[in-house]
Structure formats: C-alpha cells, structure tokens
Amino acid sequence: MTGEVKTLLIAAGSVGLIHTLLGPDHYVPFIVMSWARKWSTVKTGIITVLCAMGHIGSSVVLGLVGVSLGLAVESLTGVESLRGRIVAWLFIAFGLAYLIWGLRRVHRSHPHQHTHPHVTGQEHDHVHLHTHFGEHTHVHDIESRKSLTPWILFTIFVFGPCEPLIPLLMYPAAKGSVFDLIAVTAVFGIVTTAAMLGTVFLGRAGVSFLPVRKVQHYSHALAGATILLCGLAIEFLGL
C-alpha cells in the first residue's frame, strides 16, 4: 500500500466523520422520529443503517459510473448539488406534512364535551367527555403510517448526496488500482455509518434525560417541525 493510498484512507475516515457531524440531517430525523414513534433501540439502529446504506450507496453508484465513463468531476459535482436541492425539499415536504398530521392528532385527541338531552323529561342532560382520536381512528390507518415512515426516510436518504465522496476520494483513488478505490470507499462508508449510529444513539439517550413528558402529547408535531427545520437549514443555510 502506497503512502498516497494511506493518506486517502485517513482522509476518507476524517471526511466521513466530519461530513456526518456537520450535517444534522444525518441524525436529527432519526432521533426525533425514534422519540415520537417510540422505536426500540434495535429498530432505530436498523433504520439508521439502512438509510445510511441508501445515502452512501447512491453516491457510490454515481461515482462508479463517472469513473468508468471518464466523466469530468465537475459534471458529477453538479449532479450531486442538484440531489442536495432535491433532498432539502423532500425534508421540507415530509416535515411539513408530518407537522400538520401531528397537530391534527393533538386536536383529535383533545377531550371535549358532548351534551345529550334526554327525551324522558329528566331534569339534567347527559354530558360525557369525548375525543376524535382512538374512537374514530382505524387501527390499520395508524399502522400504515408507522410502516411508511421508515421507507419515506430511506427514500429521502437515497436522494441525499455524499458531496465530498466523489471529487475528494473516489476520483483520486481511481487513479490507482480497483482495490484502492474499493478500500477508500469502504472506509468512508463504514465511518459515516458508524458516526450516524453513534450520534443517533447519543441523541436518543439525551432526549430520555430531558423533561419531555409535558410535551410528549406534541411529540409528532415537534418531530415534524424539527425535520422541517432541517430541510430549511439544508436549503437556505447550506448545512
């Protein structure tokens, strides 16, 4: 292994770690959805890893196509930039939709009174508390939303580009052997996935220590608002 390849491997690990930590979209959505959906540790980990694989794999495929066809790195950088815009608006759309659904859920679960006058001439009307959530919500509707959420996140992350992977790592590694290209890409992918898992689990543990019981009723709305803010930060702040 040459010194240049060793340098690329170190760079791949460093870039993968920094790229993940500086991008809140790599871990914040999983933290808030795990809290709102009450996902287990195992389920949270599996969903995070699958999304990481989709996120990295799509850029790897694009990079391999570029390397094999001899495309200029500038053209692939432009494609990655476009993918970044797409994923930002996907986060915005998903966050906004989930926020609205969460607010509707809060409204539907808020108890209110129904008064039933008696035709039998009783002195007092009958009053009972009533909610529109639970009584009028079908179980299969709730389950379908639960099953769709991980797939929506996976789809968004497939569109999400790994901006530094192609120009900084894959193209320089491709000047050597196929093994060099595979090794550099693998190190980037492993470090990125590990960093995503680590930040998600740390964030999930941190949320459990916060006094969130008072706002648990609004967990879905807050999760949607957080994902919406992530999308806005990507689009307008370049995170």
PASEBA-1860 file (N, C-alpha, C; in nm, 3 decimals):
! residues 239
1> MTGEVKTL> 0.085/-0.119/0.000/0.000/0.000/0.000/0.089/0.125/0.000 ~ 0.067/0.211/-0.096/0.148/0.331/-0.110/0.110/0.436/-0.007 ~ 0.200/0.532/0.011/0.172/0.641/0.105/0.054/0.723/0.062 ~ 0.035/0.737/-0.071/-0.080/0.815/-0.121/-0.211/0.749/-0.084 ~ -0.215/0.615/-0.094/-0.338/0.543/-0.060/-0.365/0.553/0.090 ~ -0.260/0.542/0.172/-0.278/0.557/0.316/-0.334/0.695/0.351 ~ -0.284/0.797/0.282/-0.335/0.932/0.303/-0.482/0.941/0.265 ~ -0.517/0.878/0.154/-0.657/0.878/0.110/-0.747/0.805/0.209
9> LIAAGSVG> -0.697/0.696/0.266/-0.776/0.620/0.364/-0.799/0.703/0.490 ~ -0.697/0.773/0.536/-0.712/0.860/0.652/-0.809/0.974/0.620 ~ -0.794/1.029/0.499/-0.884/1.136/0.456/-1.028/1.087/0.447 ~ -1.046/0.962/0.399/-1.181/0.906/0.385/-1.249/0.896/0.521 ~ -1.174/0.846/0.622/-1.231/0.837/0.756/-1.260/0.974/0.815 ~ -1.169/1.067/0.797/-1.187/1.201/0.854/-1.303/1.274/0.787 ~ -1.308/1.267/0.654/-1.416/1.334/0.580/-1.551/1.272/0.614 ~ -1.554/1.138/0.625/-1.680/1.072/0.661/-1.731/1.116/0.796
17> LIHTLLGP> -1.642/1.128/0.893/-1.681/1.171/1.028/-1.726/1.317/1.030 ~ -1.647/1.405/0.970/-1.680/1.548/0.972/-1.806/1.575/0.891 ~ -1.816/1.509/0.775/-1.934/1.524/0.689/-2.062/1.487/0.764 ~ -2.055/1.384/0.844/-2.173/1.339/0.920/-2.205/1.434/1.035 ~ -2.105/1.470/1.112/-2.128/1.554/1.230/-2.177/1.694/1.193 ~ -2.130/1.745/1.079/-2.169/1.880/1.038/-2.305/1.883/0.968 ~ -2.358/1.765/0.937/-2.488/1.758/0.870/-2.595/1.706/0.964 ~ -2.672/1.795/1.029/-2.774/1.748/1.124/-2.879/1.659/1.061
25> DHYVPFIV> -2.895/1.667/0.929/-2.991/1.579/0.862/-2.949/1.434/0.867 ~ -2.822/1.406/0.904/-2.773/1.268/0.913/-2.820/1.199/1.041 ~ -2.864/1.274/1.141/-2.901/1.209/1.267/-3.024/1.268/1.334 ~ -3.052/1.396/1.317/-3.167/1.458/1.385/-3.299/1.391/1.348 ~ -3.328/1.363/1.218/-3.455/1.298/1.185/-3.475/1.165/1.257 ~ -3.367/1.086/1.273/-3.379/0.956/1.339/-3.403/0.973/1.490 ~ -3.339/1.074/1.547/-3.357/1.098/1.691/-3.501/1.136/1.721 ~ -3.555/1.233/1.646/-3.691/1.282/1.676/-3.797/1.179/1.638
33> MSWARKWS> -3.774/1.104/1.529/-3.873/1.003/1.491/-3.870/0.885/1.588 ~ -3.752/0.850/1.636/-3.741/0.743/1.735/-3.815/0.781/1.863 ~ -3.802/0.909/1.902/-3.872/0.957/2.022/-4.023/0.962/2.000 ~ -4.065/1.019/1.887/-4.207/1.035/1.862/-4.276/0.901/1.839 ~ -4.210/0.812/1.764/-4.269/0.683/1.729/-4.243/0.575/1.834 ~ -4.160/0.610/1.935/-4.125/0.513/2.039/-4.061/0.388/1.980 ~ -3.968/0.409/1.886/-3.895/0.297/1.829/-3.801/0.237/1.933 ~ -3.783/0.108/1.927/-3.685/0.042/2.013/-3.544/0.077/1.966
41> TVKTGIIT> -3.446/0.046/2.050/-3.306/0.071/2.013/-3.268/-0.007/1.888 ~ -3.311/-0.133/1.881/-3.279/-0.216/1.765/-3.342/-0.160/1.638 ~ -3.470/-0.123/1.646/-3.539/-0.070/1.528/-3.475/0.062/1.483 ~ -3.441/0.146/1.579/-3.376/0.273/1.546/-3.243/0.248/1.474 ~ -3.166/0.151/1.525/-3.038/0.119/1.463/-3.053/0.064/1.323 ~ -3.148/-0.026/1.303/-3.169/-0.087/1.172/-3.210/0.019/1.070 ~ -3.304/0.105/1.107/-3.349/0.209/1.015/-3.236/0.305/0.982 ~ -3.157/0.341/1.082/-3.044/0.431/1.058/-2.942/0.369/0.963
49> VLCAMGHI> -2.909/0.242/0.984/-2.812/0.174/0.898/-2.864/0.163/0.755 ~ -2.990/0.126/0.739/-3.048/0.114/0.604/-3.046/0.247/0.531 ~ -3.081/0.354/0.602/-3.080/0.487/0.540/-2.936/0.529/0.506 ~ -2.843/0.495/0.593/-2.701/0.525/0.565/-2.654/0.451/0.441 ~ -2.694/0.326/0.427/-2.655/0.248/0.309/-2.714/0.307/0.182 ~ -2.840/0.350/0.188/-2.901/0.415/0.072/-2.833/0.546/0.039 ~ -2.800/0.622/0.143/-2.735/0.752/0.128/-2.597/0.739/0.064 ~ -2.517/0.646/0.115/-2.382/0.627/0.063/-2.384/0.553/-0.070
57> GSSVVLGL> -2.469/0.449/-0.078/-2.472/0.366/-0.197/-2.507/0.442/-0.324 ~ -2.600/0.537/-0.315/-2.639/0.611/-0.434/-2.524/0.696/-0.487 ~ -2.447/0.757/-0.396/-2.331/0.836/-0.439/-2.220/0.747/-0.492 ~ -2.203/0.628/-0.434/-2.102/0.534/-0.482/-2.134/0.491/-0.625 ~ -2.261/0.458/-0.650/-2.301/0.417/-0.785/-2.276/0.529/-0.884 ~ -2.314/0.652/-0.846/-2.291/0.767/-0.933/-2.143/0.787/-0.959 ~ -2.062/0.774/-0.853/-1.917/0.789/-0.870/-1.857/0.682/-0.958 ~ -1.902/0.558/-0.943/-1.850/0.448/-1.026/-1.886/0.468/-1.173
65> VGVSLGLA> -2.008/0.518/-1.196/-2.048/0.548/-1.334/-1.956/0.655/-1.393 ~ -1.931/0.759/-1.312/-1.844/0.866/-1.359/-1.702/0.820/-1.386 ~ -1.650/0.736/-1.297/-1.514/0.686/-1.313/-1.504/0.596/-1.437 ~ -1.601/0.505/-1.452/-1.595/0.410/-1.563/-1.614/0.477/-1.698 ~ -1.694/0.583/-1.703/-1.720/0.652/-1.829/-1.623/0.767/-1.853 ~ -1.540/0.794/-1.753/-1.442/0.902/-1.768/-1.505/1.039/-1.769 ~ -1.615/1.055/-1.697/-1.681/1.185/-1.693/-1.601/1.284/-1.610 ~ -1.611/1.410/-1.646/-1.542/1.514/-1.571/-1.603/1.525/-1.432
73> VESLTGVE> -1.518/1.548/-1.334/-1.565/1.555/-1.196/-1.663/1.670/-1.176 ~ -1.647/1.776/-1.257/-1.737/1.892/-1.243/-1.881/1.854/-1.275 ~ -1.900/1.766/-1.374/-2.036/1.727/-1.411/-2.103/1.648/-1.301 ~ -2.028/1.559/-1.234/-2.084/1.482/-1.124/-2.108/1.569/-1.001 ~ -2.022/1.668/-0.980/-2.043/1.761/-0.869/-2.172/1.838/-0.888 ~ -2.201/1.873/-1.015/-2.327/1.941/-1.045/-2.447/1.854/-1.016 ~ -2.436/1.725/-1.049/-2.545/1.630/-1.021/-2.566/1.617/-0.870 ~ -2.456/1.607/-0.795/-2.465/1.596/-0.650/-2.529/1.721/-0.589
81> SLRGRIVA> -2.496/1.837/-0.645/-2.555/1.962/-0.597/-2.706/1.962/-0.621 ~ -2.747/1.914/-0.737/-2.890/1.906/-0.766/-2.959/1.809/-0.672 ~ -2.895/1.696/-0.643/-2.952/1.599/-0.549/-2.966/1.661/-0.411 ~ -2.870/1.746/-0.373/-2.880/1.815/-0.244/-3.002/1.904/-0.237 ~ -3.032/1.974/-0.347/-3.151/2.059/-0.350/-3.278/1.975/-0.339 ~ -3.277/1.861/-0.409/-3.395/1.773/-0.406/-3.419/1.721/-0.265 ~ -3.313/1.674/-0.199/-3.331/1.615/-0.066/-3.374/1.721/0.034 ~ -3.327/1.845/0.017/-3.369/1.952/0.107/-3.520/1.973/0.098
89> WLFIAFGL> -3.571/1.977/-0.024/-3.716/1.999/-0.040/-3.797/1.876/0.000 ~ -3.738/1.757/-0.013/-3.806/1.637/0.036/-3.819/1.641/0.189 ~ -3.713/1.685/0.256/-3.719/1.701/0.402/-3.823/1.807/0.440 ~ -3.825/1.917/0.365/-3.922/2.024/0.394/-4.064/1.972/0.378 ~ -4.089/1.901/0.268/-4.224/1.850/0.242/-4.266/1.746/0.346 ~ -4.174/1.652/0.377/-4.206/1.549/0.475/-4.227/1.609/0.613 ~ -4.137/1.702/0.652/-4.150/1.765/0.783/-4.279/1.844/0.796 ~ -4.314/1.918/0.691/-4.437/1.997/0.696/-4.560/1.906/0.704
97> AYLIWGLR> -4.562/1.801/0.621/-4.675/1.707/0.623/-4.687/1.639/0.759 ~ -4.572/1.599/0.816/-4.576/1.530/0.946/-4.615/1.627/1.057 ~ -4.572/1.752/1.046/-4.611/1.854/1.143/-4.763/1.874/1.142 ~ -4.821/1.886/1.023/-4.965/1.905/1.011/-5.040/1.784/1.066 ~ -4.989/1.663/1.032/-5.053/1.542/1.085/-5.043/1.536/1.237 ~ -4.928/1.577/1.291/-4.910/1.577/1.436/-5.003/1.674/1.505 ~ -5.023/1.792/1.445/-5.114/1.891/1.504/-5.259/1.842/1.497 ~ -5.294/1.777/1.387/-5.430/1.720/1.376/-5.450/1.610/1.480
105> RVHRSHPH> -5.345/1.534/1.503/-5.353/1.427/1.604/-5.375/1.486/1.743 ~ -5.304/1.596/1.773/-5.324/1.664/1.902/-5.467/1.714/1.915 ~ -5.516/1.775/1.808/-5.652/1.829/1.811/-5.756/1.719/1.828 ~ -5.737/1.608/1.756/-5.834/1.499/1.761/-5.834/1.427/1.895 ~ -5.718/1.430/1.964/-5.710/1.361/2.091/-5.746/1.450/2.209 ~ -5.777/1.577/2.182/-5.812/1.669/2.290/-5.955/1.642/2.337 ~ -5.977/1.611/2.466/-6.112/1.579/2.514/-6.204/1.700/2.507 ~ -6.327/1.676/2.467/-6.428/1.781/2.469/-6.562/1.718/2.505
113> QHTHPHVT> -6.658/1.803/2.536/-6.787/1.754/2.588/-6.890/1.739/2.478 ~ -6.974/1.639/2.497/-7.094/1.623/2.417/-7.213/1.618/2.512 ~ -7.313/1.698/2.484/-7.434/1.701/2.567/-7.546/1.629/2.495 ~ -7.610/1.535/2.566/-7.720/1.459/2.509/-7.847/1.489/2.591 ~ -7.940/1.568/2.535/-8.066/1.594/2.607/-8.151/1.468/2.613 ~ -8.215/1.447/2.726/-8.299/1.329/2.744/-8.443/1.363/2.709 ~ -8.505/1.276/2.633/-8.645/1.298/2.592/-8.742/1.243/2.695 ~ -8.687/1.189/2.804/-8.775/1.128/2.905/-8.818/1.229/3.011
121> GQEHDHVH> -8.776/1.352/2.993/-8.817/1.454/3.089/-8.730/1.462/3.212 ~ -8.609/1.402/3.206/-8.520/1.411/3.321/-8.471/1.555/3.339 ~ -8.437/1.587/3.460/-8.401/1.725/3.492/-8.269/1.766/3.431 ~ -8.172/1.674/3.425/-8.039/1.708/3.377/-8.009/1.633/3.248 ~ -7.944/1.705/3.158/-7.896/1.640/3.036/-7.773/1.556/3.067 ~ -7.749/1.460/2.980/-7.633/1.372/2.998/-7.513/1.431/2.925 ~ -7.399/1.445/2.995/-7.277/1.501/2.937/-7.165/1.399/2.952 ~ -7.088/1.380/2.843/-6.972/1.292/2.855/-6.854/1.349/2.776
129> LHTHFGEH> -6.734/1.317/2.824/-6.612/1.358/2.754/-6.591/1.269/2.633 ~ -6.531/1.328/2.529/-6.523/1.258/2.402/-6.398/1.306/2.328 ~ -6.328/1.215/2.259/-6.216/1.254/2.172/-6.241/1.196/2.034 ~ -6.178/1.258/1.933/-6.191/1.208/1.796/-6.074/1.120/1.757 ~ -5.987/1.096/1.853/-5.875/1.005/1.826/-5.898/0.878/1.906 ~ -5.878/0.765/1.842/-5.899/0.639/1.912/-6.035/0.582/1.875 ~ -6.144/0.663/1.899/-6.276/0.613/1.868/-6.302/0.610/1.718 ~ -6.252/0.714/1.647/-6.279/0.724/1.504/-6.157/0.699/1.418
137> THVHDIES> -6.046/0.659/1.479/-5.925/0.632/1.403/-5.909/0.482/1.386 ~ -5.899/0.439/1.261/-5.887/0.296/1.234/-5.745/0.249/1.263 ~ -5.734/0.130/1.321/-5.605/0.076/1.359/-5.515/0.060/1.237 ~ -5.573/0.015/1.123/-5.488/-0.008/1.006/-5.435/0.123/0.950 ~ -5.507/0.236/0.970/-5.456/0.365/0.925/-5.332/0.403/1.004 ~ -5.336/0.382/1.137/-5.222/0.414/1.222/-5.103/0.326/1.187 ~ -5.128/0.197/1.169/-5.020/0.103/1.139/-4.956/0.134/1.005 ~ -5.038/0.177/0.905/-4.982/0.207/0.774/-4.889/0.326/0.782
145> RKSLTPWI> -4.924/0.426/0.864/-4.836/0.541/0.880/-4.705/0.499/0.946 ~ -4.715/0.410/1.046/-4.595/0.364/1.114/-4.503/0.289/1.019 ~ -4.560/0.208/0.931/-4.478/0.128/0.840/-4.422/0.212/0.727 ~ -4.491/0.320/0.690/-4.445/0.403/0.580/-4.331/0.497/0.620 ~ -4.329/0.541/0.745/-4.231/0.641/0.788/-4.086/0.599/0.761 ~ -4.043/0.477/0.798/-3.904/0.439/0.769/-3.874/0.438/0.619 ~ -3.971/0.398/0.536/-3.948/0.394/0.392/-3.940/0.533/0.333 ~ -4.016/0.626/0.389/-4.006/0.765/0.344/-3.867/0.820/0.375
153> LFTIFVFG> -3.819/0.794/0.497/-3.684/0.838/0.534/-3.579/0.774/0.443 ~ -3.595/0.645/0.414/-3.499/0.575/0.328/-3.497/0.639/0.190 ~ -3.614/0.668/0.134/-3.621/0.730/0.001/-3.552/0.865/0.000 ~ -3.575/0.944/0.105/-3.511/1.076/0.113/-3.360/1.061/0.118 ~ -3.311/0.965/0.195/-3.166/0.949/0.209/-3.102/0.892/0.083 ~ -3.176/0.818/0.002/-3.123/0.772/-0.126/-3.092/0.892/-0.216 ~ -3.177/0.995/-0.209/-3.153/1.116/-0.287/-3.041/1.200/-0.227 ~ -3.013/1.181/-0.098/-2.914/1.264/-0.031/-2.772/1.235/-0.080
161> PCEPLIPL> -2.700/1.337/-0.126/-2.565/1.315/-0.178/-2.459/1.313/-0.068 ~ -2.353/1.237/-0.092/-2.231/1.247/-0.009/-2.135/1.337/-0.086 ~ -2.149/1.467/-0.069/-2.080/1.563/-0.155/-1.930/1.541/-0.168 ~ -1.857/1.514/-0.057/-1.711/1.502/-0.071/-1.662/1.369/-0.125 ~ -1.749/1.268/-0.131/-1.704/1.133/-0.164/-1.645/1.125/-0.304 ~ -1.717/1.177/-0.404/-1.673/1.159/-0.543/-1.550/1.244/-0.577 ~ -1.556/1.377/-0.558/-1.440/1.458/-0.602/-1.316/1.442/-0.515 ~ -1.334/1.427/-0.384/-1.218/1.425/-0.294/-1.159/1.287/-0.274
169> LMYPAAKG> -1.240/1.180/-0.293/-1.193/1.047/-0.257/-1.196/0.948/-0.373 ~ -1.311/0.935/-0.440/-1.324/0.831/-0.541/-1.238/0.859/-0.664 ~ -1.240/0.982/-0.712/-1.162/1.013/-0.832/-1.011/1.000/-0.807 ~ -0.958/1.053/-0.695/-0.815/1.031/-0.669/-0.779/0.884/-0.651 ~ -0.869/0.808/-0.582/-0.842/0.665/-0.560/-0.847/0.587/-0.690 ~ -0.930/0.632/-0.785/-0.945/0.561/-0.912/-0.819/0.568/-0.997 ~ -0.730/0.661/-0.966/-0.604/0.670/-1.041/-0.511/0.553/-1.008 ~ -0.538/0.485/-0.896/-0.460/0.367/-0.860/-0.530/0.241/-0.906
177> SVFDLIAV> -0.537/0.142/-0.817/-0.599/0.015/-0.853/-0.746/0.013/-0.811 ~ -0.815/-0.093/-0.856/-0.955/-0.111/-0.816/-0.963/-0.132/-0.666 ~ -0.865/-0.203/-0.611/-0.862/-0.226/-0.465/-0.854/-0.093/-0.390 ~ -0.774/0.000/-0.440/-0.762/0.131/-0.375/-0.897/0.201/-0.372 ~ -0.968/0.196/-0.484/-1.099/0.260/-0.494/-1.198/0.197/-0.396 ~ -1.198/0.063/-0.390/-1.289/-0.009/-0.300/-1.256/0.023/-0.155 ~ -1.127/0.022/-0.121/-1.084/0.044/0.017/-1.122/0.184/0.064 ~ -1.095/0.284/-0.018/-1.126/0.423/0.020/-1.277/0.441/0.037
185> TAVFGIVT> -1.353/0.386/-0.057/-1.499/0.398/-0.050/-1.553/0.326/0.074 ~ -1.498/0.207/0.102/-1.544/0.129/0.218/-1.516/0.202/0.349 ~ -1.398/0.261/0.362/-1.364/0.333/0.485/-1.459/0.451/0.504 ~ -1.484/0.525/0.396/-1.578/0.637/0.405/-1.716/0.589/0.449 ~ -1.763/0.480/0.388/-1.896/0.428/0.420/-1.907/0.377/0.562 ~ -1.806/0.305/0.608/-1.808/0.249/0.743/-1.805/0.359/0.848 ~ -1.716/0.457/0.829/-1.706/0.567/0.926/-1.833/0.650/0.927 ~ -1.888/0.679/0.809/-2.012/0.757/0.801/-2.126/0.686/0.873
193> TAAMLGTV> -2.141/0.555/0.847/-2.248/0.478/0.911/-2.228/0.472/1.062 ~ -2.105/0.448/1.105/-2.076/0.442/1.249/-2.103/0.577/1.316 ~ -2.066/0.685/1.248/-2.090/0.819/1.303/-2.239/0.848/1.313 ~ -2.316/0.807/1.213/-2.461/0.826/1.218/-2.521/0.749/1.334 ~ -2.480/0.622/1.349/-2.531/0.540/1.460/-2.494/0.602/1.595 ~ -2.369/0.643/1.609/-2.324/0.699/1.735/-2.400/0.825/1.774 ~ -2.415/0.917/1.679/-2.486/1.042/1.709/-2.634/1.018/1.735 ~ -2.693/0.924/1.661/-2.835/0.893/1.683/-2.857/0.834/1.823
201> FLGRAGVS> -2.774/0.739/1.861/-2.790/0.677/1.993/-2.760/0.774/2.106 ~ -2.659/0.859/2.087/-2.629/0.960/2.188/-2.744/1.060/2.201 ~ -2.796/1.104/2.087/-2.908/1.197/2.089/-3.033/1.135/2.150 ~ -3.055/1.008/2.116/-3.172/0.936/2.171/-3.161/0.922/2.322 ~ -3.039/0.892/2.370/-3.017/0.882/2.514/-3.034/1.018/2.580 ~ -2.988/1.123/2.515/-3.000/1.258/2.571/-3.145/1.300/2.585 ~ -3.227/1.267/2.485/-3.369/1.302/2.492/-3.436/1.235/2.611 ~ -3.395/1.112/2.641/-3.456/1.038/2.752/-3.429/1.104/2.887
209> FLPVRKVQ> -3.323/1.186/2.896/-3.292/1.255/3.021/-3.362/1.391/3.032 ~ -3.421/1.437/2.922/-3.488/1.566/2.925/-3.629/1.552/2.982 ~ -3.682/1.659/3.042/-3.820/1.654/3.094/-3.922/1.667/2.981 ~ -3.936/1.559/2.904/-4.020/1.565/2.784/-4.163/1.516/2.807 ~ -4.193/1.472/2.927/-4.328/1.419/2.950/-4.435/1.524/2.926 ~ -4.403/1.649/2.958/-4.502/1.756/2.942/-4.533/1.784/2.795 ~ -4.436/1.754/2.708/-4.457/1.781/2.566/-4.475/1.652/2.485 ~ -4.483/1.539/2.553/-4.498/1.411/2.482/-4.624/1.411/2.396
217> HYSHALAG> -4.725/1.482/2.443/-4.851/1.491/2.368/-4.827/1.554/2.231 ~ -4.724/1.637/2.220/-4.695/1.708/2.094/-4.574/1.647/2.022 ~ -4.538/1.524/2.057/-4.414/1.465/2.005/-4.412/1.458/1.853 ~ -4.523/1.417/1.791/-4.526/1.405/1.646/-4.516/1.542/1.579 ~ -4.587/1.639/1.632/-4.579/1.774/1.576/-4.438/1.831/1.590 ~ -4.376/1.808/1.706/-4.240/1.857/1.727/-4.140/1.786/1.636 ~ -4.161/1.656/1.613/-4.074/1.582/1.522/-4.086/1.638/1.380 ~ -4.208/1.662/1.337/-4.229/1.720/1.204/-4.165/1.857/1.191
225> ATILLCGL> -4.181/1.941/1.295/-4.123/2.075/1.292/-3.970/2.069/1.286 ~ -3.912/1.973/1.358/-3.765/1.958/1.359/-3.714/1.916/1.222 ~ -3.780/1.820/1.160/-3.739/1.775/1.026/-3.758/1.887/0.925 ~ -3.866/1.962/0.939/-3.888/2.079/0.852/-3.774/2.179/0.865 ~ -3.731/2.206/0.987/-3.620/2.299/1.010/-3.490/2.245/0.950 ~ -3.470/2.113/0.956/-3.351/2.051/0.894/-3.350/2.078/0.745 ~ -3.465/2.056/0.682/-3.475/2.081/0.537/-3.449/2.226/0.503 ~ -3.504/2.318/0.583/-3.482/2.460/0.558/-3.335/2.498/0.577
233> AIEFLGL> -3.272/2.435/0.679/-3.129/2.462/0.703/-3.043/2.414/0.587 ~ -3.078/2.297/0.530/-3.002/2.245/0.416/-3.017/2.338/0.296 ~ -3.140/2.381/0.270/-3.168/2.461/0.151/-3.114/2.603/0.162 ~ -3.133/2.666/0.277/-3.103/2.809/0.287/-2.975/2.841/0.364 ~ -2.924/2.746/0.443/-2.801/2.770/0.517/-2.685/2.685/0.464 ~ -2.717/2.591/0.373/-2.613/2.510/0.313/-2.553/2.406/0.406 ~ -2.627/2.363/0.509/-2.575/2.263/0.603/-2.574/2.124/0.539
END
